[in-house]
Amino acid sequence: METTQSPYQLYNNWIFNPDQKVEIPKELLKYNSPITVFYALNMFIMNSKLNSFLNEHFNNISVHYLEKEELFKFLKKCVKDFKIQRNSIPYIPFNRKEKLYEALRRKIPTLKNYEISSLCDIVNKSEQKDSIYNALGLVKTEKPAKIKKTKQKNKEKINIKEYLKLNYQVTKEV
């Protein structure tokens, strides 16, 4: 039974493999792979030494002219040289876009995506969750139920004169 790995898992397994001779998985080099040059560079943003080194070399437009394969090999060598470990890489979980997330994004545009995700978690665990959802207009109000035709048939038929007397004040003309 084979388990398929996501491109992110493949990339992490490959880049942290201590053997330098391991080839890059073909899925990562495809044009539609989610592992982009910027994703590969941004992985090391929390590691100050490697981040400053990468900024010196790749903080310009020339990063667009590099081949993915060359950059990945260079980063693998950097991981070995700077002794980067898997647990030093920040993990930012992917969250689905939900109604609360979108509402908070519109209300507070200055927050970053991961901050809004954290705020969504806090709101969902909060005791005032219902009132917050109401305040943001995320709770659907129920529409009154439609009158079924069977109920309409059972009503007594009223002529126009009686209907007007019941619902309107009728004055006599002189």
Chimera marker file (.cmm) of the C-alpha trace (Angstrom):
<marker_set name="trace">
<marker id="1" x="0.000" y="0.000" z="0.000" r="1" g="1" b="0" radius="0.5"/>
<marker id="2" x="1.656" y="3.191" z="-1.197" r="1" g="1" b="0" radius="0.5"/>
<marker id="3" x="1.039" y="6.476" z="0.516" r="1" g="1" b="0" radius="0.5"/>
<marker id="4" x="1.294" y="9.536" z="-1.642" r="1" g="1" b="0" radius="0.5"/>
<marker id="5" x="2.990" y="12.530" z="-0.146" r="1" g="1" b="0" radius="0.5"/>
<marker id="6" x="2.091" y="16.111" z="-0.771" r="1" g="1" b="0" radius="0.5"/>
<marker id="7" x="4.659" y="18.209" z="-2.638" r="1" g="1" b="0" radius="0.5"/>
<marker id="8" x="5.435" y="20.001" z="0.627" r="1" g="1" b="0" radius="0.5"/>
<marker id="9" x="6.254" y="16.747" z="2.388" r="1" g="1" b="0" radius="0.5"/>
<marker id="10" x="8.362" y="15.609" z="-0.565" r="1" g="1" b="0" radius="0.5"/>
<marker id="11" x="10.291" y="18.864" z="-0.538" r="1" g="1" b="0" radius="0.5"/>
<marker id="12" x="10.875" y="18.782" z="3.224" r="1" g="1" b="0" radius="0.5"/>
<marker id="13" x="11.989" y="15.146" z="3.121" r="1" g="1" b="0" radius="0.5"/>
<marker id="14" x="14.366" y="15.867" z="0.268" r="1" g="1" b="0" radius="0.5"/>
<marker id="15" x="15.887" y="19.094" z="1.592" r="1" g="1" b="0" radius="0.5"/>
<marker id="16" x="16.523" y="17.711" z="5.095" r="1" g="1" b="0" radius="0.5"/>
<marker id="17" x="17.932" y="14.426" z="3.836" r="1" g="1" b="0" radius="0.5"/>
<marker id="18" x="21.645" y="14.518" z="4.813" r="1" g="1" b="0" radius="0.5"/>
<marker id="19" x="22.702" y="12.702" z="1.632" r="1" g="1" b="0" radius="0.5"/>
<marker id="20" x="23.689" y="15.354" z="-0.925" r="1" g="1" b="0" radius="0.5"/>
<marker id="21" x="23.521" y="12.888" z="-3.832" r="1" g="1" b="0" radius="0.5"/>
<marker id="22" x="19.754" y="12.290" z="-3.571" r="1" g="1" b="0" radius="0.5"/>
<marker id="23" x="18.037" y="13.582" z="-6.693" r="1" g="1" b="0" radius="0.5"/>
<marker id="24" x="15.273" y="16.165" z="-6.584" r="1" g="1" b="0" radius="0.5"/>
<marker id="25" x="11.843" y="14.526" z="-6.977" r="1" g="1" b="0" radius="0.5"/>
<marker id="26" x="10.441" y="15.159" z="-10.464" r="1" g="1" b="0" radius="0.5"/>
<marker id="27" x="7.105" y="16.422" z="-9.051" r="1" g="1" b="0" radius="0.5"/>
<marker id="28" x="8.895" y="19.405" z="-7.507" r="1" g="1" b="0" radius="0.5"/>
<marker id="29" x="10.429" y="20.514" z="-10.790" r="1" g="1" b="0" radius="0.5"/>
<marker id="30" x="7.173" y="20.600" z="-12.739" r="1" g="1" b="0" radius="0.5"/>
<marker id="31" x="5.943" y="24.017" z="-13.835" r="1" g="1" b="0" radius="0.5"/>
<marker id="32" x="2.686" y="23.681" z="-11.871" r="1" g="1" b="0" radius="0.5"/>
<marker id="33" x="4.285" y="22.529" z="-8.616" r="1" g="1" b="0" radius="0.5"/>
<marker id="34" x="3.176" y="24.512" z="-5.556" r="1" g="1" b="0" radius="0.5"/>
<marker id="35" x="6.806" y="24.619" z="-4.388" r="1" g="1" b="0" radius="0.5"/>
<marker id="36" x="7.948" y="27.876" z="-5.933" r="1" g="1" b="0" radius="0.5"/>
<marker id="37" x="11.237" y="29.701" z="-5.668" r="1" g="1" b="0" radius="0.5"/>
<marker id="38" x="9.745" y="32.123" z="-3.166" r="1" g="1" b="0" radius="0.5"/>
<marker id="39" x="8.294" y="29.324" z="-1.041" r="1" g="1" b="0" radius="0.5"/>
<marker id="40" x="11.720" y="27.681" z="-0.940" r="1" g="1" b="0" radius="0.5"/>
<marker id="41" x="13.402" y="30.934" z="0.108" r="1" g="1" b="0" radius="0.5"/>
<marker id="42" x="10.734" y="31.916" z="2.636" r="1" g="1" b="0" radius="0.5"/>
<marker id="43" x="11.074" y="28.612" z="4.479" r="1" g="1" b="0" radius="0.5"/>
<marker id="44" x="14.194" y="29.937" z="6.173" r="1" g="1" b="0" radius="0.5"/>
<marker id="45" x="12.864" y="33.338" z="7.166" r="1" g="1" b="0" radius="0.5"/>
<marker id="46" x="13.003" y="32.555" z="10.916" r="1" g="1" b="0" radius="0.5"/>
<marker id="47" x="16.607" y="31.407" z="10.828" r="1" g="1" b="0" radius="0.5"/>
<marker id="48" x="18.543" y="34.663" z="11.127" r="1" g="1" b="0" radius="0.5"/>
<marker id="49" x="21.965" y="33.559" z="9.837" r="1" g="1" b="0" radius="0.5"/>
<marker id="50" x="20.689" y="31.774" z="6.763" r="1" g="1" b="0" radius="0.5"/>
<marker id="51" x="18.053" y="34.450" z="6.141" r="1" g="1" b="0" radius="0.5"/>
<marker id="52" x="20.633" y="37.258" z="6.070" r="1" g="1" b="0" radius="0.5"/>
<marker id="53" x="22.858" y="35.155" z="3.798" r="1" g="1" b="0" radius="0.5"/>
<marker id="54" x="19.952" y="34.525" z="1.406" r="1" g="1" b="0" radius="0.5"/>
<marker id="55" x="19.000" y="38.218" z="1.494" r="1" g="1" b="0" radius="0.5"/>
<marker id="56" x="22.488" y="39.191" z="0.369" r="1" g="1" b="0" radius="0.5"/>
<marker id="57" x="22.332" y="36.859" z="-2.616" r="1" g="1" b="0" radius="0.5"/>
<marker id="58" x="18.653" y="36.764" z="-3.592" r="1" g="1" b="0" radius="0.5"/>
<marker id="59" x="17.175" y="40.097" z="-2.552" r="1" g="1" b="0" radius="0.5"/>
<marker id="60" x="16.796" y="41.297" z="-6.118" r="1" g="1" b="0" radius="0.5"/>
<marker id="61" x="15.002" y="40.509" z="-9.338" r="1" g="1" b="0" radius="0.5"/>
<marker id="62" x="17.630" y="38.008" z="-10.515" r="1" g="1" b="0" radius="0.5"/>
<marker id="63" x="15.966" y="35.266" z="-8.494" r="1" g="1" b="0" radius="0.5"/>
<marker id="64" x="13.440" y="34.993" z="-11.350" r="1" g="1" b="0" radius="0.5"/>
<marker id="65" x="16.179" y="33.962" z="-13.750" r="1" g="1" b="0" radius="0.5"/>
<marker id="66" x="17.363" y="30.979" z="-11.723" r="1" g="1" b="0" radius="0.5"/>
<marker id="67" x="16.356" y="27.458" z="-12.582" r="1" g="1" b="0" radius="0.5"/>
<marker id="68" x="14.403" y="25.722" z="-9.824" r="1" g="1" b="0" radius="0.5"/>
<marker id="69" x="16.789" y="22.803" z="-9.804" r="1" g="1" b="0" radius="0.5"/>
<marker id="70" x="19.839" y="25.036" z="-9.267" r="1" g="1" b="0" radius="0.5"/>
<marker id="71" x="18.172" y="26.933" z="-6.443" r="1" g="1" b="0" radius="0.5"/>
<marker id="72" x="16.982" y="23.754" z="-4.712" r="1" g="1" b="0" radius="0.5"/>
<marker id="73" x="20.495" y="22.258" z="-4.827" r="1" g="1" b="0" radius="0.5"/>
<marker id="74" x="21.927" y="25.502" z="-3.467" r="1" g="1" b="0" radius="0.5"/>
<marker id="75" x="19.388" y="25.551" z="-0.619" r="1" g="1" b="0" radius="0.5"/>
<marker id="76" x="20.115" y="21.909" z="0.215" r="1" g="1" b="0" radius="0.5"/>
<marker id="77" x="23.794" y="22.779" z="0.517" r="1" g="1" b="0" radius="0.5"/>
<marker id="78" x="22.889" y="25.800" z="2.692" r="1" g="1" b="0" radius="0.5"/>
<marker id="79" x="20.839" y="23.566" z="4.989" r="1" g="1" b="0" radius="0.5"/>
<marker id="80" x="23.867" y="21.339" z="5.481" r="1" g="1" b="0" radius="0.5"/>
<marker id="81" x="26.368" y="24.223" z="5.848" r="1" g="1" b="0" radius="0.5"/>
<marker id="82" x="24.250" y="26.231" z="8.292" r="1" g="1" b="0" radius="0.5"/>
<marker id="83" x="23.153" y="23.067" z="10.151" r="1" g="1" b="0" radius="0.5"/>
<marker id="84" x="19.453" y="23.799" z="9.806" r="1" g="1" b="0" radius="0.5"/>
<marker id="85" x="17.121" y="21.219" z="11.323" r="1" g="1" b="0" radius="0.5"/>
<marker id="86" x="13.509" y="20.423" z="10.561" r="1" g="1" b="0" radius="0.5"/>
<marker id="87" x="12.273" y="21.705" z="13.897" r="1" g="1" b="0" radius="0.5"/>
<marker id="88" x="13.775" y="25.152" z="13.296" r="1" g="1" b="0" radius="0.5"/>
<marker id="89" x="11.446" y="25.766" z="10.340" r="1" g="1" b="0" radius="0.5"/>
<marker id="90" x="8.213" y="27.567" z="11.284" r="1" g="1" b="0" radius="0.5"/>
<marker id="91" x="4.988" y="25.723" z="10.623" r="1" g="1" b="0" radius="0.5"/>
<marker id="92" x="2.086" y="27.878" z="9.529" r="1" g="1" b="0" radius="0.5"/>
<marker id="93" x="-0.960" y="25.679" z="8.994" r="1" g="1" b="0" radius="0.5"/>
<marker id="94" x="-3.144" y="26.126" z="5.961" r="1" g="1" b="0" radius="0.5"/>
<marker id="95" x="-6.700" y="27.165" z="6.828" r="1" g="1" b="0" radius="0.5"/>
<marker id="96" x="-9.729" y="26.974" z="4.641" r="1" g="1" b="0" radius="0.5"/>
<marker id="97" x="-11.346" y="30.263" z="3.882" r="1" g="1" b="0" radius="0.5"/>
<marker id="98" x="-14.456" y="30.312" z="6.013" r="1" g="1" b="0" radius="0.5"/>
<marker id="99" x="-17.125" y="32.953" z="6.534" r="1" g="1" b="0" radius="0.5"/>
<marker id="100" x="-15.631" y="34.148" z="9.824" r="1" g="1" b="0" radius="0.5"/>
<marker id="101" x="-12.189" y="34.488" z="8.237" r="1" g="1" b="0" radius="0.5"/>
<marker id="102" x="-13.557" y="36.535" z="5.335" r="1" g="1" b="0" radius="0.5"/>
<marker id="103" x="-15.633" y="38.757" z="7.646" r="1" g="1" b="0" radius="0.5"/>
<marker id="104" x="-12.637" y="39.457" z="9.893" r="1" g="1" b="0" radius="0.5"/>
<marker id="105" x="-10.448" y="40.109" z="6.830" r="1" g="1" b="0" radius="0.5"/>
<marker id="106" x="-12.916" y="42.830" z="5.697" r="1" g="1" b="0" radius="0.5"/>
<marker id="107" x="-13.317" y="44.336" z="9.185" r="1" g="1" b="0" radius="0.5"/>
<marker id="108" x="-9.622" y="44.333" z="10.138" r="1" g="1" b="0" radius="0.5"/>
<marker id="109" x="-7.526" y="44.602" z="6.957" r="1" g="1" b="0" radius="0.5"/>
<marker id="110" x="-4.323" y="45.451" z="8.836" r="1" g="1" b="0" radius="0.5"/>
<marker id="111" x="-3.966" y="41.959" z="10.311" r="1" g="1" b="0" radius="0.5"/>
<marker id="112" x="-1.906" y="39.320" z="8.535" r="1" g="1" b="0" radius="0.5"/>
<marker id="113" x="-3.425" y="36.049" z="7.374" r="1" g="1" b="0" radius="0.5"/>
<marker id="114" x="-1.985" y="33.925" z="10.167" r="1" g="1" b="0" radius="0.5"/>
<marker id="115" x="-3.121" y="36.487" z="12.751" r="1" g="1" b="0" radius="0.5"/>
<marker id="116" x="-6.670" y="36.309" z="11.420" r="1" g="1" b="0" radius="0.5"/>
<marker id="117" x="-6.506" y="32.500" z="11.510" r="1" g="1" b="0" radius="0.5"/>
<marker id="118" x="-5.441" y="32.672" z="15.154" r="1" g="1" b="0" radius="0.5"/>
<marker id="119" x="-8.256" y="35.110" z="15.890" r="1" g="1" b="0" radius="0.5"/>
<marker id="120" x="-10.746" y="32.723" z="14.232" r="1" g="1" b="0" radius="0.5"/>
<marker id="121" x="-9.538" y="29.927" z="16.525" r="1" g="1" b="0" radius="0.5"/>
<marker id="122" x="-9.966" y="32.170" z="19.576" r="1" g="1" b="0" radius="0.5"/>
<marker id="123" x="-13.461" y="33.233" z="18.502" r="1" g="1" b="0" radius="0.5"/>
<marker id="124" x="-14.553" y="29.645" z="17.826" r="1" g="1" b="0" radius="0.5"/>
<marker id="125" x="-13.395" y="28.566" z="21.310" r="1" g="1" b="0" radius="0.5"/>
<marker id="126" x="-14.931" y="31.613" z="23.009" r="1" g="1" b="0" radius="0.5"/>
<marker id="127" x="-18.103" y="31.572" z="25.085" r="1" g="1" b="0" radius="0.5"/>
<marker id="128" x="-19.390" y="34.624" z="23.186" r="1" g="1" b="0" radius="0.5"/>
<marker id="129" x="-19.068" y="32.902" z="19.820" r="1" g="1" b="0" radius="0.5"/>
<marker id="130" x="-22.760" y="33.358" z="18.998" r="1" g="1" b="0" radius="0.5"/>
<marker id="131" x="-22.783" y="37.068" z="19.804" r="1" g="1" b="0" radius="0.5"/>
<marker id="132" x="-19.636" y="37.647" z="17.717" r="1" g="1" b="0" radius="0.5"/>
<marker id="133" x="-21.172" y="35.809" z="14.761" r="1" g="1" b="0" radius="0.5"/>
<marker id="134" x="-24.340" y="37.926" z="15.172" r="1" g="1" b="0" radius="0.5"/>
<marker id="135" x="-22.313" y="41.142" z="15.332" r="1" g="1" b="0" radius="0.5"/>
<marker id="136" x="-20.507" y="40.247" z="12.110" r="1" g="1" b="0" radius="0.5"/>
<marker id="137" x="-23.773" y="39.278" z="10.403" r="1" g="1" b="0" radius="0.5"/>
<marker id="138" x="-22.790" y="35.658" z="9.874" r="1" g="1" b="0" radius="0.5"/>
<marker id="139" x="-25.876" y="34.058" z="11.396" r="1" g="1" b="0" radius="0.5"/>
<marker id="140" x="-28.640" y="33.336" z="8.945" r="1" g="1" b="0" radius="0.5"/>
<marker id="141" x="-32.054" y="34.464" z="10.071" r="1" g="1" b="0" radius="0.5"/>
<marker id="142" x="-34.815" y="31.994" z="9.388" r="1" g="1" b="0" radius="0.5"/>
<marker id="143" x="-37.491" y="33.072" z="6.978" r="1" g="1" b="0" radius="0.5"/>
<marker id="144" x="-41.092" y="32.551" z="8.002" r="1" g="1" b="0" radius="0.5"/>
<marker id="145" x="-42.459" y="29.280" z="6.732" r="1" g="1" b="0" radius="0.5"/>
<marker id="146" x="-44.586" y="29.454" z="3.638" r="1" g="1" b="0" radius="0.5"/>
<marker id="147" x="-48.289" y="28.726" z="3.991" r="1" g="1" b="0" radius="0.5"/>
<marker id="148" x="-49.111" y="25.423" z="2.448" r="1" g="1" b="0" radius="0.5"/>
<marker id="149" x="-51.900" y="25.228" z="-0.079" r="1" g="1" b="0" radius="0.5"/>
<marker id="150" x="-53.793" y="22.690" z="2.015" r="1" g="1" b="0" radius="0.5"/>
<marker id="151" x="-54.201" y="25.226" z="4.791" r="1" g="1" b="0" radius="0.5"/>
<marker id="152" x="-55.449" y="27.825" z="2.359" r="1" g="1" b="0" radius="0.5"/>
<marker id="153" x="-58.130" y="25.487" z="1.065" r="1" g="1" b="0" radius="0.5"/>
<marker id="154" x="-59.475" y="24.805" z="4.535" r="1" g="1" b="0" radius="0.5"/>
<marker id="155" x="-60.144" y="28.479" z="5.225" r="1" g="1" b="0" radius="0.5"/>
<marker id="156" x="-63.657" y="29.666" z="4.977" r="1" g="1" b="0" radius="0.5"/>
<marker id="157" x="-64.450" y="31.643" z="1.920" r="1" g="1" b="0" radius="0.5"/>
<marker id="158" x="-65.207" y="35.245" z="2.752" r="1" g="1" b="0" radius="0.5"/>
<marker id="159" x="-66.827" y="37.610" z="0.352" r="1" g="1" b="0" radius="0.5"/>
<marker id="160" x="-65.341" y="41.005" z="-0.350" r="1" g="1" b="0" radius="0.5"/>
<marker id="161" x="-67.778" y="42.956" z="1.823" r="1" g="1" b="0" radius="0.5"/>
<marker id="162" x="-66.969" y="40.912" z="4.928" r="1" g="1" b="0" radius="0.5"/>
<marker id="163" x="-63.227" y="41.042" z="4.213" r="1" g="1" b="0" radius="0.5"/>
<marker id="164" x="-63.323" y="44.837" z="3.949" r="1" g="1" b="0" radius="0.5"/>
<marker id="165" x="-65.300" y="45.131" z="7.205" r="1" g="1" b="0" radius="0.5"/>
<marker id="166" x="-62.827" y="42.888" z="9.041" r="1" g="1" b="0" radius="0.5"/>
<marker id="167" x="-59.645" y="44.531" z="7.794" r="1" g="1" b="0" radius="0.5"/>
<marker id="168" x="-60.582" y="48.122" z="6.969" r="1" g="1" b="0" radius="0.5"/>
<marker id="169" x="-62.719" y="50.820" z="8.425" r="1" g="1" b="0" radius="0.5"/>
<marker id="170" x="-65.428" y="51.443" z="5.918" r="1" g="1" b="0" radius="0.5"/>
<marker id="171" x="-67.210" y="54.809" z="5.964" r="1" g="1" b="0" radius="0.5"/>
<marker id="172" x="-70.521" y="55.378" z="4.321" r="1" g="1" b="0" radius="0.5"/>
<marker id="173" x="-70.710" y="57.892" z="1.607" r="1" g="1" b="0" radius="0.5"/>
<marker id="174" x="-73.360" y="60.504" z="1.973" r="1" g="1" b="0" radius="0.5"/>
<link id1="1" id2="2" r="1" g="1" b="0" radius="0.2"/>
<link id1="2" id2="3" r="1" g="1" b="0" radius="0.2"/>
<link id1="3" id2="4" r="1" g="1" b="0" radius="0.2"/>
<link id1="4" id2="5" r="1" g="1" b="0" radius="0.2"/>
<link id1="5" id2="6" r="1" g="1" b="0" radius="0.2"/>
<link id1="6" id2="7" r="1" g="1" b="0" radius="0.2"/>
<link id1="7" id2="8" r="1" g="1" b="0" radius="0.2"/>
<link id1="8" id2="9" r="1" g="1" b="0" radius="0.2"/>
<link id1="9" id2="10" r="1" g="1" b="0" radius="0.2"/>
<link id1="10" id2="11" r="1" g="1" b="0" radius="0.2"/>
<link id1="11" id2="12" r="1" g="1" b="0" radius="0.2"/>
<link id1="12" id2="13" r="1" g="1" b="0" radius="0.2"/>
<link id1="13" id2="14" r="1" g="1" b="0" radius="0.2"/>
<link id1="14" id2="15" r="1" g="1" b="0" radius="0.2"/>
<link id1="15" id2="16" r="1" g="1" b="0" radius="0.2"/>
<link id1="16" id2="17" r="1" g="1" b="0" radius="0.2"/>
<link id1="17" id2="18" r="1" g="1" b="0" radius="0.2"/>
<link id1="18" id2="19" r="1" g="1" b="0" radius="0.2"/>
<link id1="19" id2="20" r="1" g="1" b="0" radius="0.2"/>
<link id1="20" id2="21" r="1" g="1" b="0" radius="0.2"/>
<link id1="21" id2="22" r="1" g="1" b="0" radius="0.2"/>
<link id1="22" id2="23" r="1" g="1" b="0" radius="0.2"/>
<link id1="23" id2="24" r="1" g="1" b="0" radius="0.2"/>
<link id1="24" id2="25" r="1" g="1" b="0" radius="0.2"/>
<link id1="25" id2="26" r="1" g="1" b="0" radius="0.2"/>
<link id1="26" id2="27" r="1" g="1" b="0" radius="0.2"/>
<link id1="27" id2="28" r="1" g="1" b="0" radius="0.2"/>
<link id1="28" id2="29" r="1" g="1" b="0" radius="0.2"/>
<link id1="29" id2="30" r="1" g="1" b="0" radius="0.2"/>
<link id1="30" id2="31" r="1" g="1" b="0" radius="0.2"/>
<link id1="31" id2="32" r="1" g="1" b="0" radius="0.2"/>
<link id1="32" id2="33" r="1" g="1" b="0" radius="0.2"/>
<link id1="33" id2="34" r="1" g="1" b="0" radius="0.2"/>
<link id1="34" id2="35" r="1" g="1" b="0" radius="0.2"/>
<link id1="35" id2="36" r="1" g="1" b="0" radius="0.2"/>
<link id1="36" id2="37" r="1" g="1" b="0" radius="0.2"/>
<link id1="37" id2="38" r="1" g="1" b="0" radius="0.2"/>
<link id1="38" id2="39" r="1" g="1" b="0" radius="0.2"/>
<link id1="39" id2="40" r="1" g="1" b="0" radius="0.2"/>
<link id1="40" id2="41" r="1" g="1" b="0" radius="0.2"/>
<link id1="41" id2="42" r="1" g="1" b="0" radius="0.2"/>
<link id1="42" id2="43" r="1" g="1" b="0" radius="0.2"/>
<link id1="43" id2="44" r="1" g="1" b="0" radius="0.2"/>
<link id1="44" id2="45" r="1" g="1" b="0" radius="0.2"/>
<link id1="45" id2="46" r="1" g="1" b="0" radius="0.2"/>
<link id1="46" id2="47" r="1" g="1" b="0" radius="0.2"/>
<link id1="47" id2="48" r="1" g="1" b="0" radius="0.2"/>
<link id1="48" id2="49" r="1" g="1" b="0" radius="0.2"/>
<link id1="49" id2="50" r="1" g="1" b="0" radius="0.2"/>
<link id1="50" id2="51" r="1" g="1" b="0" radius="0.2"/>
<link id1="51" id2="52" r="1" g="1" b="0" radius="0.2"/>
<link id1="52" id2="53" r="1" g="1" b="0" radius="0.2"/>
<link id1="53" id2="54" r="1" g="1" b="0" radius="0.2"/>
<link id1="54" id2="55" r="1" g="1" b="0" radius="0.2"/>
<link id1="55" id2="56" r="1" g="1" b="0" radius="0.2"/>
<link id1="56" id2="57" r="1" g="1" b="0" radius="0.2"/>
<link id1="57" id2="58" r="1" g="1" b="0" radius="0.2"/>
<link id1="58" id2="59" r="1" g="1" b="0" radius="0.2"/>
<link id1="59" id2="60" r="1" g="1" b="0" radius="0.2"/>
<link id1="60" id2="61" r="1" g="1" b="0" radius="0.2"/>
<link id1="61" id2="62" r="1" g="1" b="0" radius="0.2"/>
<link id1="62" id2="63" r="1" g="1" b="0" radius="0.2"/>
<link id1="63" id2="64" r="1" g="1" b="0" radius="0.2"/>
<link id1="64" id2="65" r="1" g="1" b="0" radius="0.2"/>
<link id1="65" id2="66" r="1" g="1" b="0" radius="0.2"/>
<link id1="66" id2="67" r="1" g="1" b="0" radius="0.2"/>
<link id1="67" id2="68" r="1" g="1" b="0" radius="0.2"/>
<link id1="68" id2="69" r="1" g="1" b="0" radius="0.2"/>
<link id1="69" id2="70" r="1" g="1" b="0" radius="0.2"/>
<link id1="70" id2="71" r="1" g="1" b="0" radius="0.2"/>
<link id1="71" id2="72" r="1" g="1" b="0" radius="0.2"/>
<link id1="72" id2="73" r="1" g="1" b="0" radius="0.2"/>
<link id1="73" id2="74" r="1" g="1" b="0" radius="0.2"/>
<link id1="74" id2="75" r="1" g="1" b="0" radius="0.2"/>
<link id1="75" id2="76" r="1" g="1" b="0" radius="0.2"/>
<link id1="76" id2="77" r="1" g="1" b="0" radius="0.2"/>
<link id1="77" id2="78" r="1" g="1" b="0" radius="0.2"/>
<link id1="78" id2="79" r="1" g="1" b="0" radius="0.2"/>
<link id1="79" id2="80" r="1" g="1" b="0" radius="0.2"/>
<link id1="80" id2="81" r="1" g="1" b="0" radius="0.2"/>
<link id1="81" id2="82" r="1" g="1" b="0" radius="0.2"/>
<link id1="82" id2="83" r="1" g="1" b="0" radius="0.2"/>
<link id1="83" id2="84" r="1" g="1" b="0" radius="0.2"/>
<link id1="84" id2="85" r="1" g="1" b="0" radius="0.2"/>
<link id1="85" id2="86" r="1" g="1" b="0" radius="0.2"/>
<link id1="86" id2="87" r="1" g="1" b="0" radius="0.2"/>
<link id1="87" id2="88" r="1" g="1" b="0" radius="0.2"/>
<link id1="88" id2="89" r="1" g="1" b="0" radius="0.2"/>
<link id1="89" id2="90" r="1" g="1" b="0" radius="0.2"/>
<link id1="90" id2="91" r="1" g="1" b="0" radius="0.2"/>
<link id1="91" id2="92" r="1" g="1" b="0" radius="0.2"/>
<link id1="92" id2="93" r="1" g="1" b="0" radius="0.2"/>
<link id1="93" id2="94" r="1" g="1" b="0" radius="0.2"/>
<link id1="94" id2="95" r="1" g="1" b="0" radius="0.2"/>
<link id1="95" id2="96" r="1" g="1" b="0" radius="0.2"/>
<link id1="96" id2="97" r="1" g="1" b="0" radius="0.2"/>
<link id1="97" id2="98" r="1" g="1" b="0" radius="0.2"/>
<link id1="98" id2="99" r="1" g="1" b="0" radius="0.2"/>
<link id1="99" id2="100" r="1" g="1" b="0" radius="0.2"/>
<link id1="100" id2="101" r="1" g="1" b="0" radius="0.2"/>
<link id1="101" id2="102" r="1" g="1" b="0" radius="0.2"/>
<link id1="102" id2="103" r="1" g="1" b="0" radius="0.2"/>
<link id1="103" id2="104" r="1" g="1" b="0" radius="0.2"/>
<link id1="104" id2="105" r="1" g="1" b="0" radius="0.2"/>
<link id1="105" id2="106" r="1" g="1" b="0" radius="0.2"/>
<link id1="106" id2="107" r="1" g="1" b="0" radius="0.2"/>
<link id1="107" id2="108" r="1" g="1" b="0" radius="0.2"/>
<link id1="108" id2="109" r="1" g="1" b="0" radius="0.2"/>
<link id1="109" id2="110" r="1" g="1" b="0" radius="0.2"/>
<link id1="110" id2="111" r="1" g="1" b="0" radius="0.2"/>
<link id1="111" id2="112" r="1" g="1" b="0" radius="0.2"/>
<link id1="112" id2="113" r="1" g="1" b="0" radius="0.2"/>
<link id1="113" id2="114" r="1" g="1" b="0" radius="0.2"/>
<link id1="114" id2="115" r="1" g="1" b="0" radius="0.2"/>
<link id1="115" id2="116" r="1" g="1" b="0" radius="0.2"/>
<link id1="116" id2="117" r="1" g="1" b="0" radius="0.2"/>
<link id1="117" id2="118" r="1" g="1" b="0" radius="0.2"/>
<link id1="118" id2="119" r="1" g="1" b="0" radius="0.2"/>
<link id1="119" id2="120" r="1" g="1" b="0" radius="0.2"/>
<link id1="120" id2="121" r="1" g="1" b="0" radius="0.2"/>
<link id1="121" id2="122" r="1" g="1" b="0" radius="0.2"/>
<link id1="122" id2="123" r="1" g="1" b="0" radius="0.2"/>
<link id1="123" id2="124" r="1" g="1" b="0" radius="0.2"/>
<link id1="124" id2="125" r="1" g="1" b="0" radius="0.2"/>
<link id1="125" id2="126" r="1" g="1" b="0" radius="0.2"/>
<link id1="126" id2="127" r="1" g="1" b="0" radius="0.2"/>
<link id1="127" id2="128" r="1" g="1" b="0" radius="0.2"/>
<link id1="128" id2="129" r="1" g="1" b="0" radius="0.2"/>
<link id1="129" id2="130" r="1" g="1" b="0" radius="0.2"/>
<link id1="130" id2="131" r="1" g="1" b="0" radius="0.2"/>
<link id1="131" id2="132" r="1" g="1" b="0" radius="0.2"/>
<link id1="132" id2="133" r="1" g="1" b="0" radius="0.2"/>
<link id1="133" id2="134" r="1" g="1" b="0" radius="0.2"/>
<link id1="134" id2="135" r="1" g="1" b="0" radius="0.2"/>
<link id1="135" id2="136" r="1" g="1" b="0" radius="0.2"/>
<link id1="136" id2="137" r="1" g="1" b="0" radius="0.2"/>
<link id1="137" id2="138" r="1" g="1" b="0" radius="0.2"/>
<link id1="138" id2="139" r="1" g="1" b="0" radius="0.2"/>
<link id1="139" id2="140" r="1" g="1" b="0" radius="0.2"/>
<link id1="140" id2="141" r="1" g="1" b="0" radius="0.2"/>
<link id1="141" id2="142" r="1" g="1" b="0" radius="0.2"/>
<link id1="142" id2="143" r="1" g="1" b="0" radius="0.2"/>
<link id1="143" id2="144" r="1" g="1" b="0" radius="0.2"/>
<link id1="144" id2="145" r="1" g="1" b="0" radius="0.2"/>
<link id1="145" id2="146" r="1" g="1" b="0" radius="0.2"/>
<link id1="146" id2="147" r="1" g="1" b="0" radius="0.2"/>
<link id1="147" id2="148" r="1" g="1" b="0" radius="0.2"/>
<link id1="148" id2="149" r="1" g="1" b="0" radius="0.2"/>
<link id1="149" id2="150" r="1" g="1" b="0" radius="0.2"/>
<link id1="150" id2="151" r="1" g="1" b="0" radius="0.2"/>
<link id1="151" id2="152" r="1" g="1" b="0" radius="0.2"/>
<link id1="152" id2="153" r="1" g="1" b="0" radius="0.2"/>
<link id1="153" id2="154" r="1" g="1" b="0" radius="0.2"/>
<link id1="154" id2="155" r="1" g="1" b="0" radius="0.2"/>
<link id1="155" id2="156" r="1" g="1" b="0" radius="0.2"/>
<link id1="156" id2="157" r="1" g="1" b="0" radius="0.2"/>
<link id1="157" id2="158" r="1" g="1" b="0" radius="0.2"/>
<link id1="158" id2="159" r="1" g="1" b="0" radius="0.2"/>
<link id1="159" id2="160" r="1" g="1" b="0" radius="0.2"/>
<link id1="160" id2="161" r="1" g="1" b="0" radius="0.2"/>
<link id1="161" id2="162" r="1" g="1" b="0" radius="0.2"/>
<link id1="162" id2="163" r="1" g="1" b="0" radius="0.2"/>
<link id1="163" id2="164" r="1" g="1" b="0" radius="0.2"/>
<link id1="164" id2="165" r="1" g="1" b="0" radius="0.2"/>
<link id1="165" id2="166" r="1" g="1" b="0" radius="0.2"/>
<link id1="166" id2="167" r="1" g="1" b="0" radius="0.2"/>
<link id1="167" id2="168" r="1" g="1" b="0" radius="0.2"/>
<link id1="168" id2="169" r="1" g="1" b="0" radius="0.2"/>
<link id1="169" id2="170" r="1" g="1" b="0" radius="0.2"/>
<link id1="170" id2="171" r="1" g="1" b="0" radius="0.2"/>
<link id1="171" id2="172" r="1" g="1" b="0" radius="0.2"/>
<link id1="172" id2="173" r="1" g="1" b="0" radius="0.2"/>
<link id1="173" id2="174" r="1" g="1" b="0" radius="0.2"/>
</marker_set>
